[in-house]
């Protein structure tokens, strides 16, 4: 007997299961309206994960995506939540809308008002297209400089700052129709490993966790965040259980983490969505996938992200065999439908419609005000870390020839990506030479041939997943580190368009800037700051204290924090720069 009140209780068991299932839009991207209606009749999923790549072949970009969302809503018996990774503005997932600098740039502003506007403009543009749920903000902490997942996606290292900014961003989203999601509970950024490739471990002690991640999540809950994403992250102080082969259990399959800690101790009663179930952090155990899905649902996951084509059959078998109770299913469905009501969706059993409370606006493209805000975030987030030779600001009258060297893991279309910066230089009448990566002696050979430049600008594109499993310069990017140290006639101006920890690989750099992001608005802002047209106003969102030696003779770099064995005692961990 269903425990759900009307109209929730009118759902069939298969429809209840469907509410807990979120598919990737690629599964249905090629279907016409009749095909969509047939699909949703057979598989009545509750939510879709979308981005512009779903219909990338269609002209019109966001307009075509908006039309596709409308077709899906019409075809589904219950209104759909439409989710996406809108971590850095609607344009982060929807082609043609406004992309903001990454969250780490927002952390460098350290301004709750800007964080609110970041959320507001994300919601305004996304809701016009038909989205109502963002998988953001990332509220992980940069506690390990070697972590390859968090970095520029986060608001920084310091819990008090992250807690305040995250709460403001969440309010900005949700007060304008877009459900926010704090992720990745119980917190990534401690380990040096990537949960896409294996289980990541949050090795903090109970006290350290409560002072850091616990503080951040309490602030998110106080802001009324609609959803929390559980990460494939273990928390040994709470759950030391291990699967086959000793693999620690991630939060996605841990009842102690999701029920005892999140629900009972912290009192959170919103929706818990899993991180993608195709990730090796979830799938990397020897157990059968069906068993893992059942385990995750019983642990406390409400919405399964990309659980596979056989999800309905897996859940139906689990219900029939008593492995999952219908009461437990009803708990998830009630939370999901409650969130849908908060999104303004019609949860009655009828052909879904766009609710009158949130009409599709006539203006559905990028908003000029959002683009202006993006430029402001980029300009205010630039942080001048080193200027030992006093090279900055550049004198526009003496800087007439400039060499731009881009270090990047993706050489294809590199000059096109950097066009906003190159165009900004040309507009100032500066003759610019451009090079991507190259040999360690390329610039030295130019020197020897008599070429001279008034300035050398070296940009590192250190983006998340650009180099899988690391945010450090490797391969051709590392060659650039060699290249710029062999010159005699010009000193490099190093700009990290991404990871702030590039400084640890360039301790010799005498002129160094952290931009905390990459993209058109950031590239334009860099040029303005180089010539003193705007100040370097950013405040570093992470602790950067690099020297060649330390007082105790040990490495001057912050420690890479290892993950303990799930059966081992968790030692106290000293984290460089962590407020005590």
N, C-alpha and C positions, 0 to 999 in steps of 0.2 A: 504494500500500500504506500503510495507516494506521500511524503511528508511536506511536499511543496504546496503553498496556497494557490488558489486559482489566480491567474490562468496558468501558472507554472505547472500545476498538477495535471493539466490536460496533455502534456507532452507524452509521446510514446517513449518506450525505453530506448529505441534507436535514436530518437530526437534528443533525448537526454545525453546519450553518448556523444552525439554530434556536437552538442554545445561545448564539450570538453576537447574538441578536435580543431586545430588550426592548420589548414593546408597552405602550401605555397601556391600562389596564383598561377605559376607555370603549369600546374596540373590541369588547369581549365582554360588557359589563355587562348587556345585556338577554337573554342566552342562557340557556336552561334546561339541565339536566345533559346531555341528549342533544345539544343544540346545541354545548355546550362540548366534548364528546367529539369531535364532527365537526370542530370548529375546530382542536383540537390535533392531530388526525390529519392534517389538511391542512397546518397551519402549526405544527409542533412547536417553538414558541418556548421559550426557556430561562428567561425571567423576565418578571415583570409589574411595572409601575409602578402603584401603587394609592393611593387616598385616598378619603375618605368620599364625595366627590362622584360616584364611580362608581355608587353605588346610593343617591344622595341622596334619591330618592323613597321609599325603603323606610323603614319605621318600625324603630326599634331601633338605628340608628346603627352603633356598633362591633360590636354583636351580629350585625347583618345582614352587615356586612363580613366578620366571622369566618366566617360560614356560606358566603359566596361564595368565600372563599379555600379552604375545605375542599372545595367542589365542584370548583374548578379543580385542586386537587392530585389529586383522585380521577380527574379526566378526563384528566390528562396522563400520558403513558407514562413520562416522567422527572420527578422532583420539580422543582418550580419555586422559584426564588428570588423572594421577594416584597419589592419595594423601594418606598421612598417618601422624600419630602423631610421627614424627621423632624428638621429642623435645630434646632428649639426644643421638644423633647419629642415624645412620641407624639401628643399632641393637636394638634401643628402640622399634621398631615395626617389624623388619624383623629378624626372628630367624636365628642365625648363623653369622650375621654381627656384627660390632663393636658397643658396647654400651659405651657411654661416661659417666663420672660422671654428675650428674644433673646440670642444669644451675646455681644453687646457688654456686656450686663449681667453676664454671667459673667466677662468680661474685667475689669470694674470690681471684682469681688470679689478677683481675683488670688489664688485659693486652689486649688491642685491637688486638694485633697480634695473641694472642691465640684465641680470639673470631673469628677472620677471619678463622683461621685454623679449628676451631670447625665446622664452616659452610662449609668450603671447603671439609673436609673429610666426613661430612654427605652427601654432594652432590655426591662426587665421588663414594661412595659405593652404595647409593640409586639409582643413575642413571644407574649404571651397571645392576641393576635388572629390570629397566623399570619405576621406579618412576620419576616423574617430578614436584611434588608439596609437600611441607611439611607444616603442620600446626604448624609452629614455626617460630621464637622464641616467647615464652611467654614474654611479656613486661609489665606485671602487676608489681605492687610495693608492697613490704612487709611493709605496713603501719599499720597493726593490727596483733599482735602476735598470736591472736586467730583464724585468718583466716585459714580454713582447705583446701583451694584449691590452693593457690598461693605458698607460702613457698619455698620448694626446687626446684619448677618448674621455679622460677623467677631468675632474675639476682641480686635481692636484693632490698634494700630500697631507695637508694640515686639516685634521678632522673638523675643527670649529669653522674654518672657512668653507669647506666642502658642505657641511651641514646647512649653513645659512644660505649658500648659493643654490644648493639643490632644492631646498624648500621653496625658495622664491621662484625658481624655474618651474617647479611642479604647479604652483599656484597659477603662474602665467599660462601654462597649458590648459589646465582643467577649468579655469574660469572663462575659457574661450572655446570650450566644447571638445577638447582633446584629452582623453584619458592618458595619464602618465604612468610610467613603469620604472621603479627604482631597481637597478640591477648592478651586480650579479650576486645575490644573497648566497652565502654569508659574507662575501667580499673577496674580490680578486685583487692582485697587486702585491702580494707578499712573496709568492713563488716566482721562480725564474722560468717556469714551464708554461706551456700554452694549452688551455683546456680544450682547444680544438683538436689537439694531438694526444692528450692524455689527461688524466685527472690532475687538476691543480690543487695545491694544498695551502690553506691559510694556517700557518704554523704559529700564530700568536697564542699566548696564554689566555686564559679566561679573562683576567684583569685587563690585559692589553687589548683584547678584542672589544670589551665593553667600552674602553676609553676611546677607541678609534672607530671601528665600523659600527659598534653598537650605538655610539653617539650620533653618527650620521643617519642610521636607519630610524632612530627615535625621532629625529627631526623630520624625516620624510613622512613618517606616520602621523606626526602632529599636523603636517600640512594637508593630510587627507588623501595621500596618494592612492589611486584606484587599484594599482597592481604592483606586484613584486615579481621579478624574474629570478628563479632559482638557478644558480650556476652549477656547473660540473666541478664544484670546489669542495674539498673535504675540510672538516673542522675538527681536528683530533682532540682538542680539549673537551669536546662534547660527545663526539661519536668516534670511537676507536675501532668500530667494526670494519672488517675487511672482506672483500670478495675472494673469488678463486685467484690463487697466485699472490695473495697479499695486497691486492689493489685496494686502497682506501675507498670507502663509499662516499661519493659526492653528495652534495645537498639534494640533488634531484632524486635520489633514492634513499634519503635518510629521514626517517620519522623523527628521531631526536632533534634534528636541525629544523625541519619544517613544522613539526607539530609542537614539540615541547618548548623549543626556543622561540620560534616565530609566532605561533598561535597562542600558546599558554603564557609564556613569560613576558613576551613583548605585546601581547594583546592585539595582534594584527588580524583583521577579519576580512580583508579584501581578497582579490583574486591573486592566486599564485600561478604564474605561467612558467613552464620549463624553458630553459635555453634549448636550442635546436637538438633534437634527439638523433640527428645523424652524426653528431660530433663524437670524436673518439673518446672524449672525456666521459661520455655516457655509454658508448658502445664497446669500450675497450676491455670489458670484463668477459670472462669465458661463458657467463650465463647466456641462455637463449634470449633473444630480443623480446619475445613475448613475456618472459618472466621479468625482465627489466621494466617493461612498461607497466605491468601489474604492480610491481614493487614501487615504482615511482608514483602511481596513482594512490596507492595506500599510504605512501609516505606523506602525501599532502598536496600533490600537484593538482590544480584545477583545470588548466588548459595545457594540452600537450602540443608542442610546436613541432610540426612535421613528423608525426608518429608513423607514417607509412600507409600504403594503400590498404593493408589488412587490419587497420586499427579497429574498425567497427566489429569485425569478426573476433578479434582478440578480446575486446571488452565484453561482447556477448557471451563468449565461452567462460570468461572469468565470472560473470554474474550467474550463469547457469550452474557453475561448479562451486559457487560460494566463496570464491577467492576474493571477490569484491562484493560488498553489500549495496543494495539499492539505496539504503539510507546514506551511505558514504557518497554515492553518485549524486543524490539529491542535494547534499551540502554544496558540492561544487556548482551544480546547475543554479542554485539559488544565488550564490555569489556572482556568477557570470551574468545572470539576467538582471541582478541588481546593478551591476556596472553598466550594462547596456541601457538601462533606464536612465542612469546618470549621464550617459552619452546622448540622451535625447532620442533613443531608438524606440520604436513601437515594438513591444515584446508580446503583443497579442498574436494569436494564431490566425494570421490572415496574410494575404500577399503583402510582402514588405513594401513600405513606402518611405521616402525621405521625410522625416517628421517635420511638421509645420514650424516647429520651434527653431529648426536649423535649415532654412531654405538654401538652395545653391545660389550663390551670389552671381550677378551678371559678370563681375570681374573675377575670373577664375585663373588668371595667369600670375606671373610674379608681380608682387606689389612693390611699387617704387619706394615706398617707405621702408619696406623690409630690406631692400637692397641698400638703402642709405644706412640703416642700422647695421648691416653686415660690414660696411666700410668703417663705421665708427668703432665696432668691436676690434677689427683688424688693426686700426690705427692706435687704439688705446692699449692694446695688449703687447706691443713690441717692447722687448726688454733688453736694454744694453747691459751686458754682463761684464765685458772688458773693453776698455778704450785706453790702453796703457800708453800708446804713442800719440794719442790725441788726433788720430786721423779723422775722427768724426766730430762735427758734421763736415762733409766734403764741400769744398769751395766750388760752386758751379762755374766760376770764371776760369778756374785752373784745371778742372776735371773735364777734359774734352774728348779723351780716348779712354774707353773702359773695356776691360776684358771680363766677360761673364763666363764662369765655369760652373756647370750644373752637375752635381753628383747625384745620380739617381739609379734605382734598380730597374727602371722601365725607360729605355732609351727611345722607344717608338713614340712619335709625336711630341717629343720633349720640347722642341722649340715652340710648337703650337701652345703647349700648356703654359709656357713662360712668356707668351706674347704680351700679356698685360704689363709685365715688368719691362720687357724690351721696348714696347711702345712708349711707356712712360719715360724711358731714357731718351728715346728718339725725339719726343716732344720737347725735351730740354736741350736739343741740339747736340747731343752727345753721340759721338761715333762709337759703335758698340761691336765688339767681336764676341761671338758666342761659340761655346764648345760644350759637348756632353762627355763626361768621363774622360776616356783617353789613356794614353800611356804616361808613365811617371815622368818622362822627360819632354813631353810635348811643349810645355810652356818654357822650359829651359832652352830648348832648341830655338824658340821664337826670340828669346833674349839674345842668344848667341848670334842670331841672324840680324840683330840690330833693331828688332821691334821694341817699342816702348809704349807703356800704358800708364796713364795717370792714376789708375786705381784698378784693383783686382777684386772682383766680387765673386765669392765662392758660396754657392747655395747647395745645401744638402736636403734632398727630399726624403726624409725619414718618416714614411707613413706606415700605419698599421697594416700588416700583412703584405706590404710591398716586398719584404724579405721574410718569408714564413719562418717563424720561431725566433726572430730576433729584431731588435730595433737599432742595432749597431751597423755602421758602414762595413760591408764586406765586399769581396770581389772587386768589381770595377769602381765601386764607391770608395773602397779602402785605398785604391790606387791614387785617388785624388788627394788623400791625406799626404801621400808621399810627394805627389807632384808639387804642391804649393810650398813645401818646405825647402825646395831646391833652388829658389829664385833669389836674385841679388838686387834687382832694380825696382821691385815693387813689393809691398807688404800685403798679404791677403786680408780681406774683410770676410770673416766667416759668419754665415747666417744659417742657422738650423731652422728649416721650414718643417718642423715636426718635433722630434724628441729633444727635450732640453738637455738630455744627458750626452749629447754629442760632445759637450765640453769635456767629458771624461776621456774621450779619444783625441781631443785637441788641447791638452793642457798647456801647450806652447803658444796657443793663439793669443795675440796681443790685442786684437780687435774682434769681438765676438758678440753676436746678437742672437737671442732666442725669439723666434716669431710664433712658436707654439702651434703652427698650422701651415697650410699651403692652400693655394687657390687664388683666383683673380683679385679679390679684395685685399688679401695679404700681400701679394706681389706689388700691387700699386702702393700700399702703405709703406712697404720697405723702401721704395725709391723716395718717397716724401720724407721719411725719417733720415735717410742717408744724407740728404741735402739740407737738413735742419728746418724743413718746412713744418714739421710737427715734432713734438718732443717724444723721446722714448719714455712712455708713461707707465709701462707694465711693471708689476711687482711679482717677482718670481713665485709661481705656485708650488715650487718644490725647492728643497734645500740643496744648494750647489756650493760646496766648499771643497775646491780641488787645489791641491798643491803637490809638489814633487815629493815632499817628505812629510812625515807626521812626527809629533813630539815623542811618541812612544816607539818610533822606528817601524811601525807596521804600515800596511798599505794605506795611502791617504784616501782611497775610495771607500764609499759606503759598502758594507758587506753584502754579498749576494746571500740571501737567506735560504738555507736548504730546507727541504721538507722532511720532517722526521718520519721514521717508520711508524705505522699506525699503532704499533704495540709499544713503542719506545716512549719514555718520558719526554715531555715537551719542555725544553729548557727555556729559561728566561731569555728574551731576545732584545738586544740593544739596537735600536733603529736610529741611524744618524738623522739628526734634525727633528725627531718626533717630539712634539710637546709633551712634557711630563706633568 
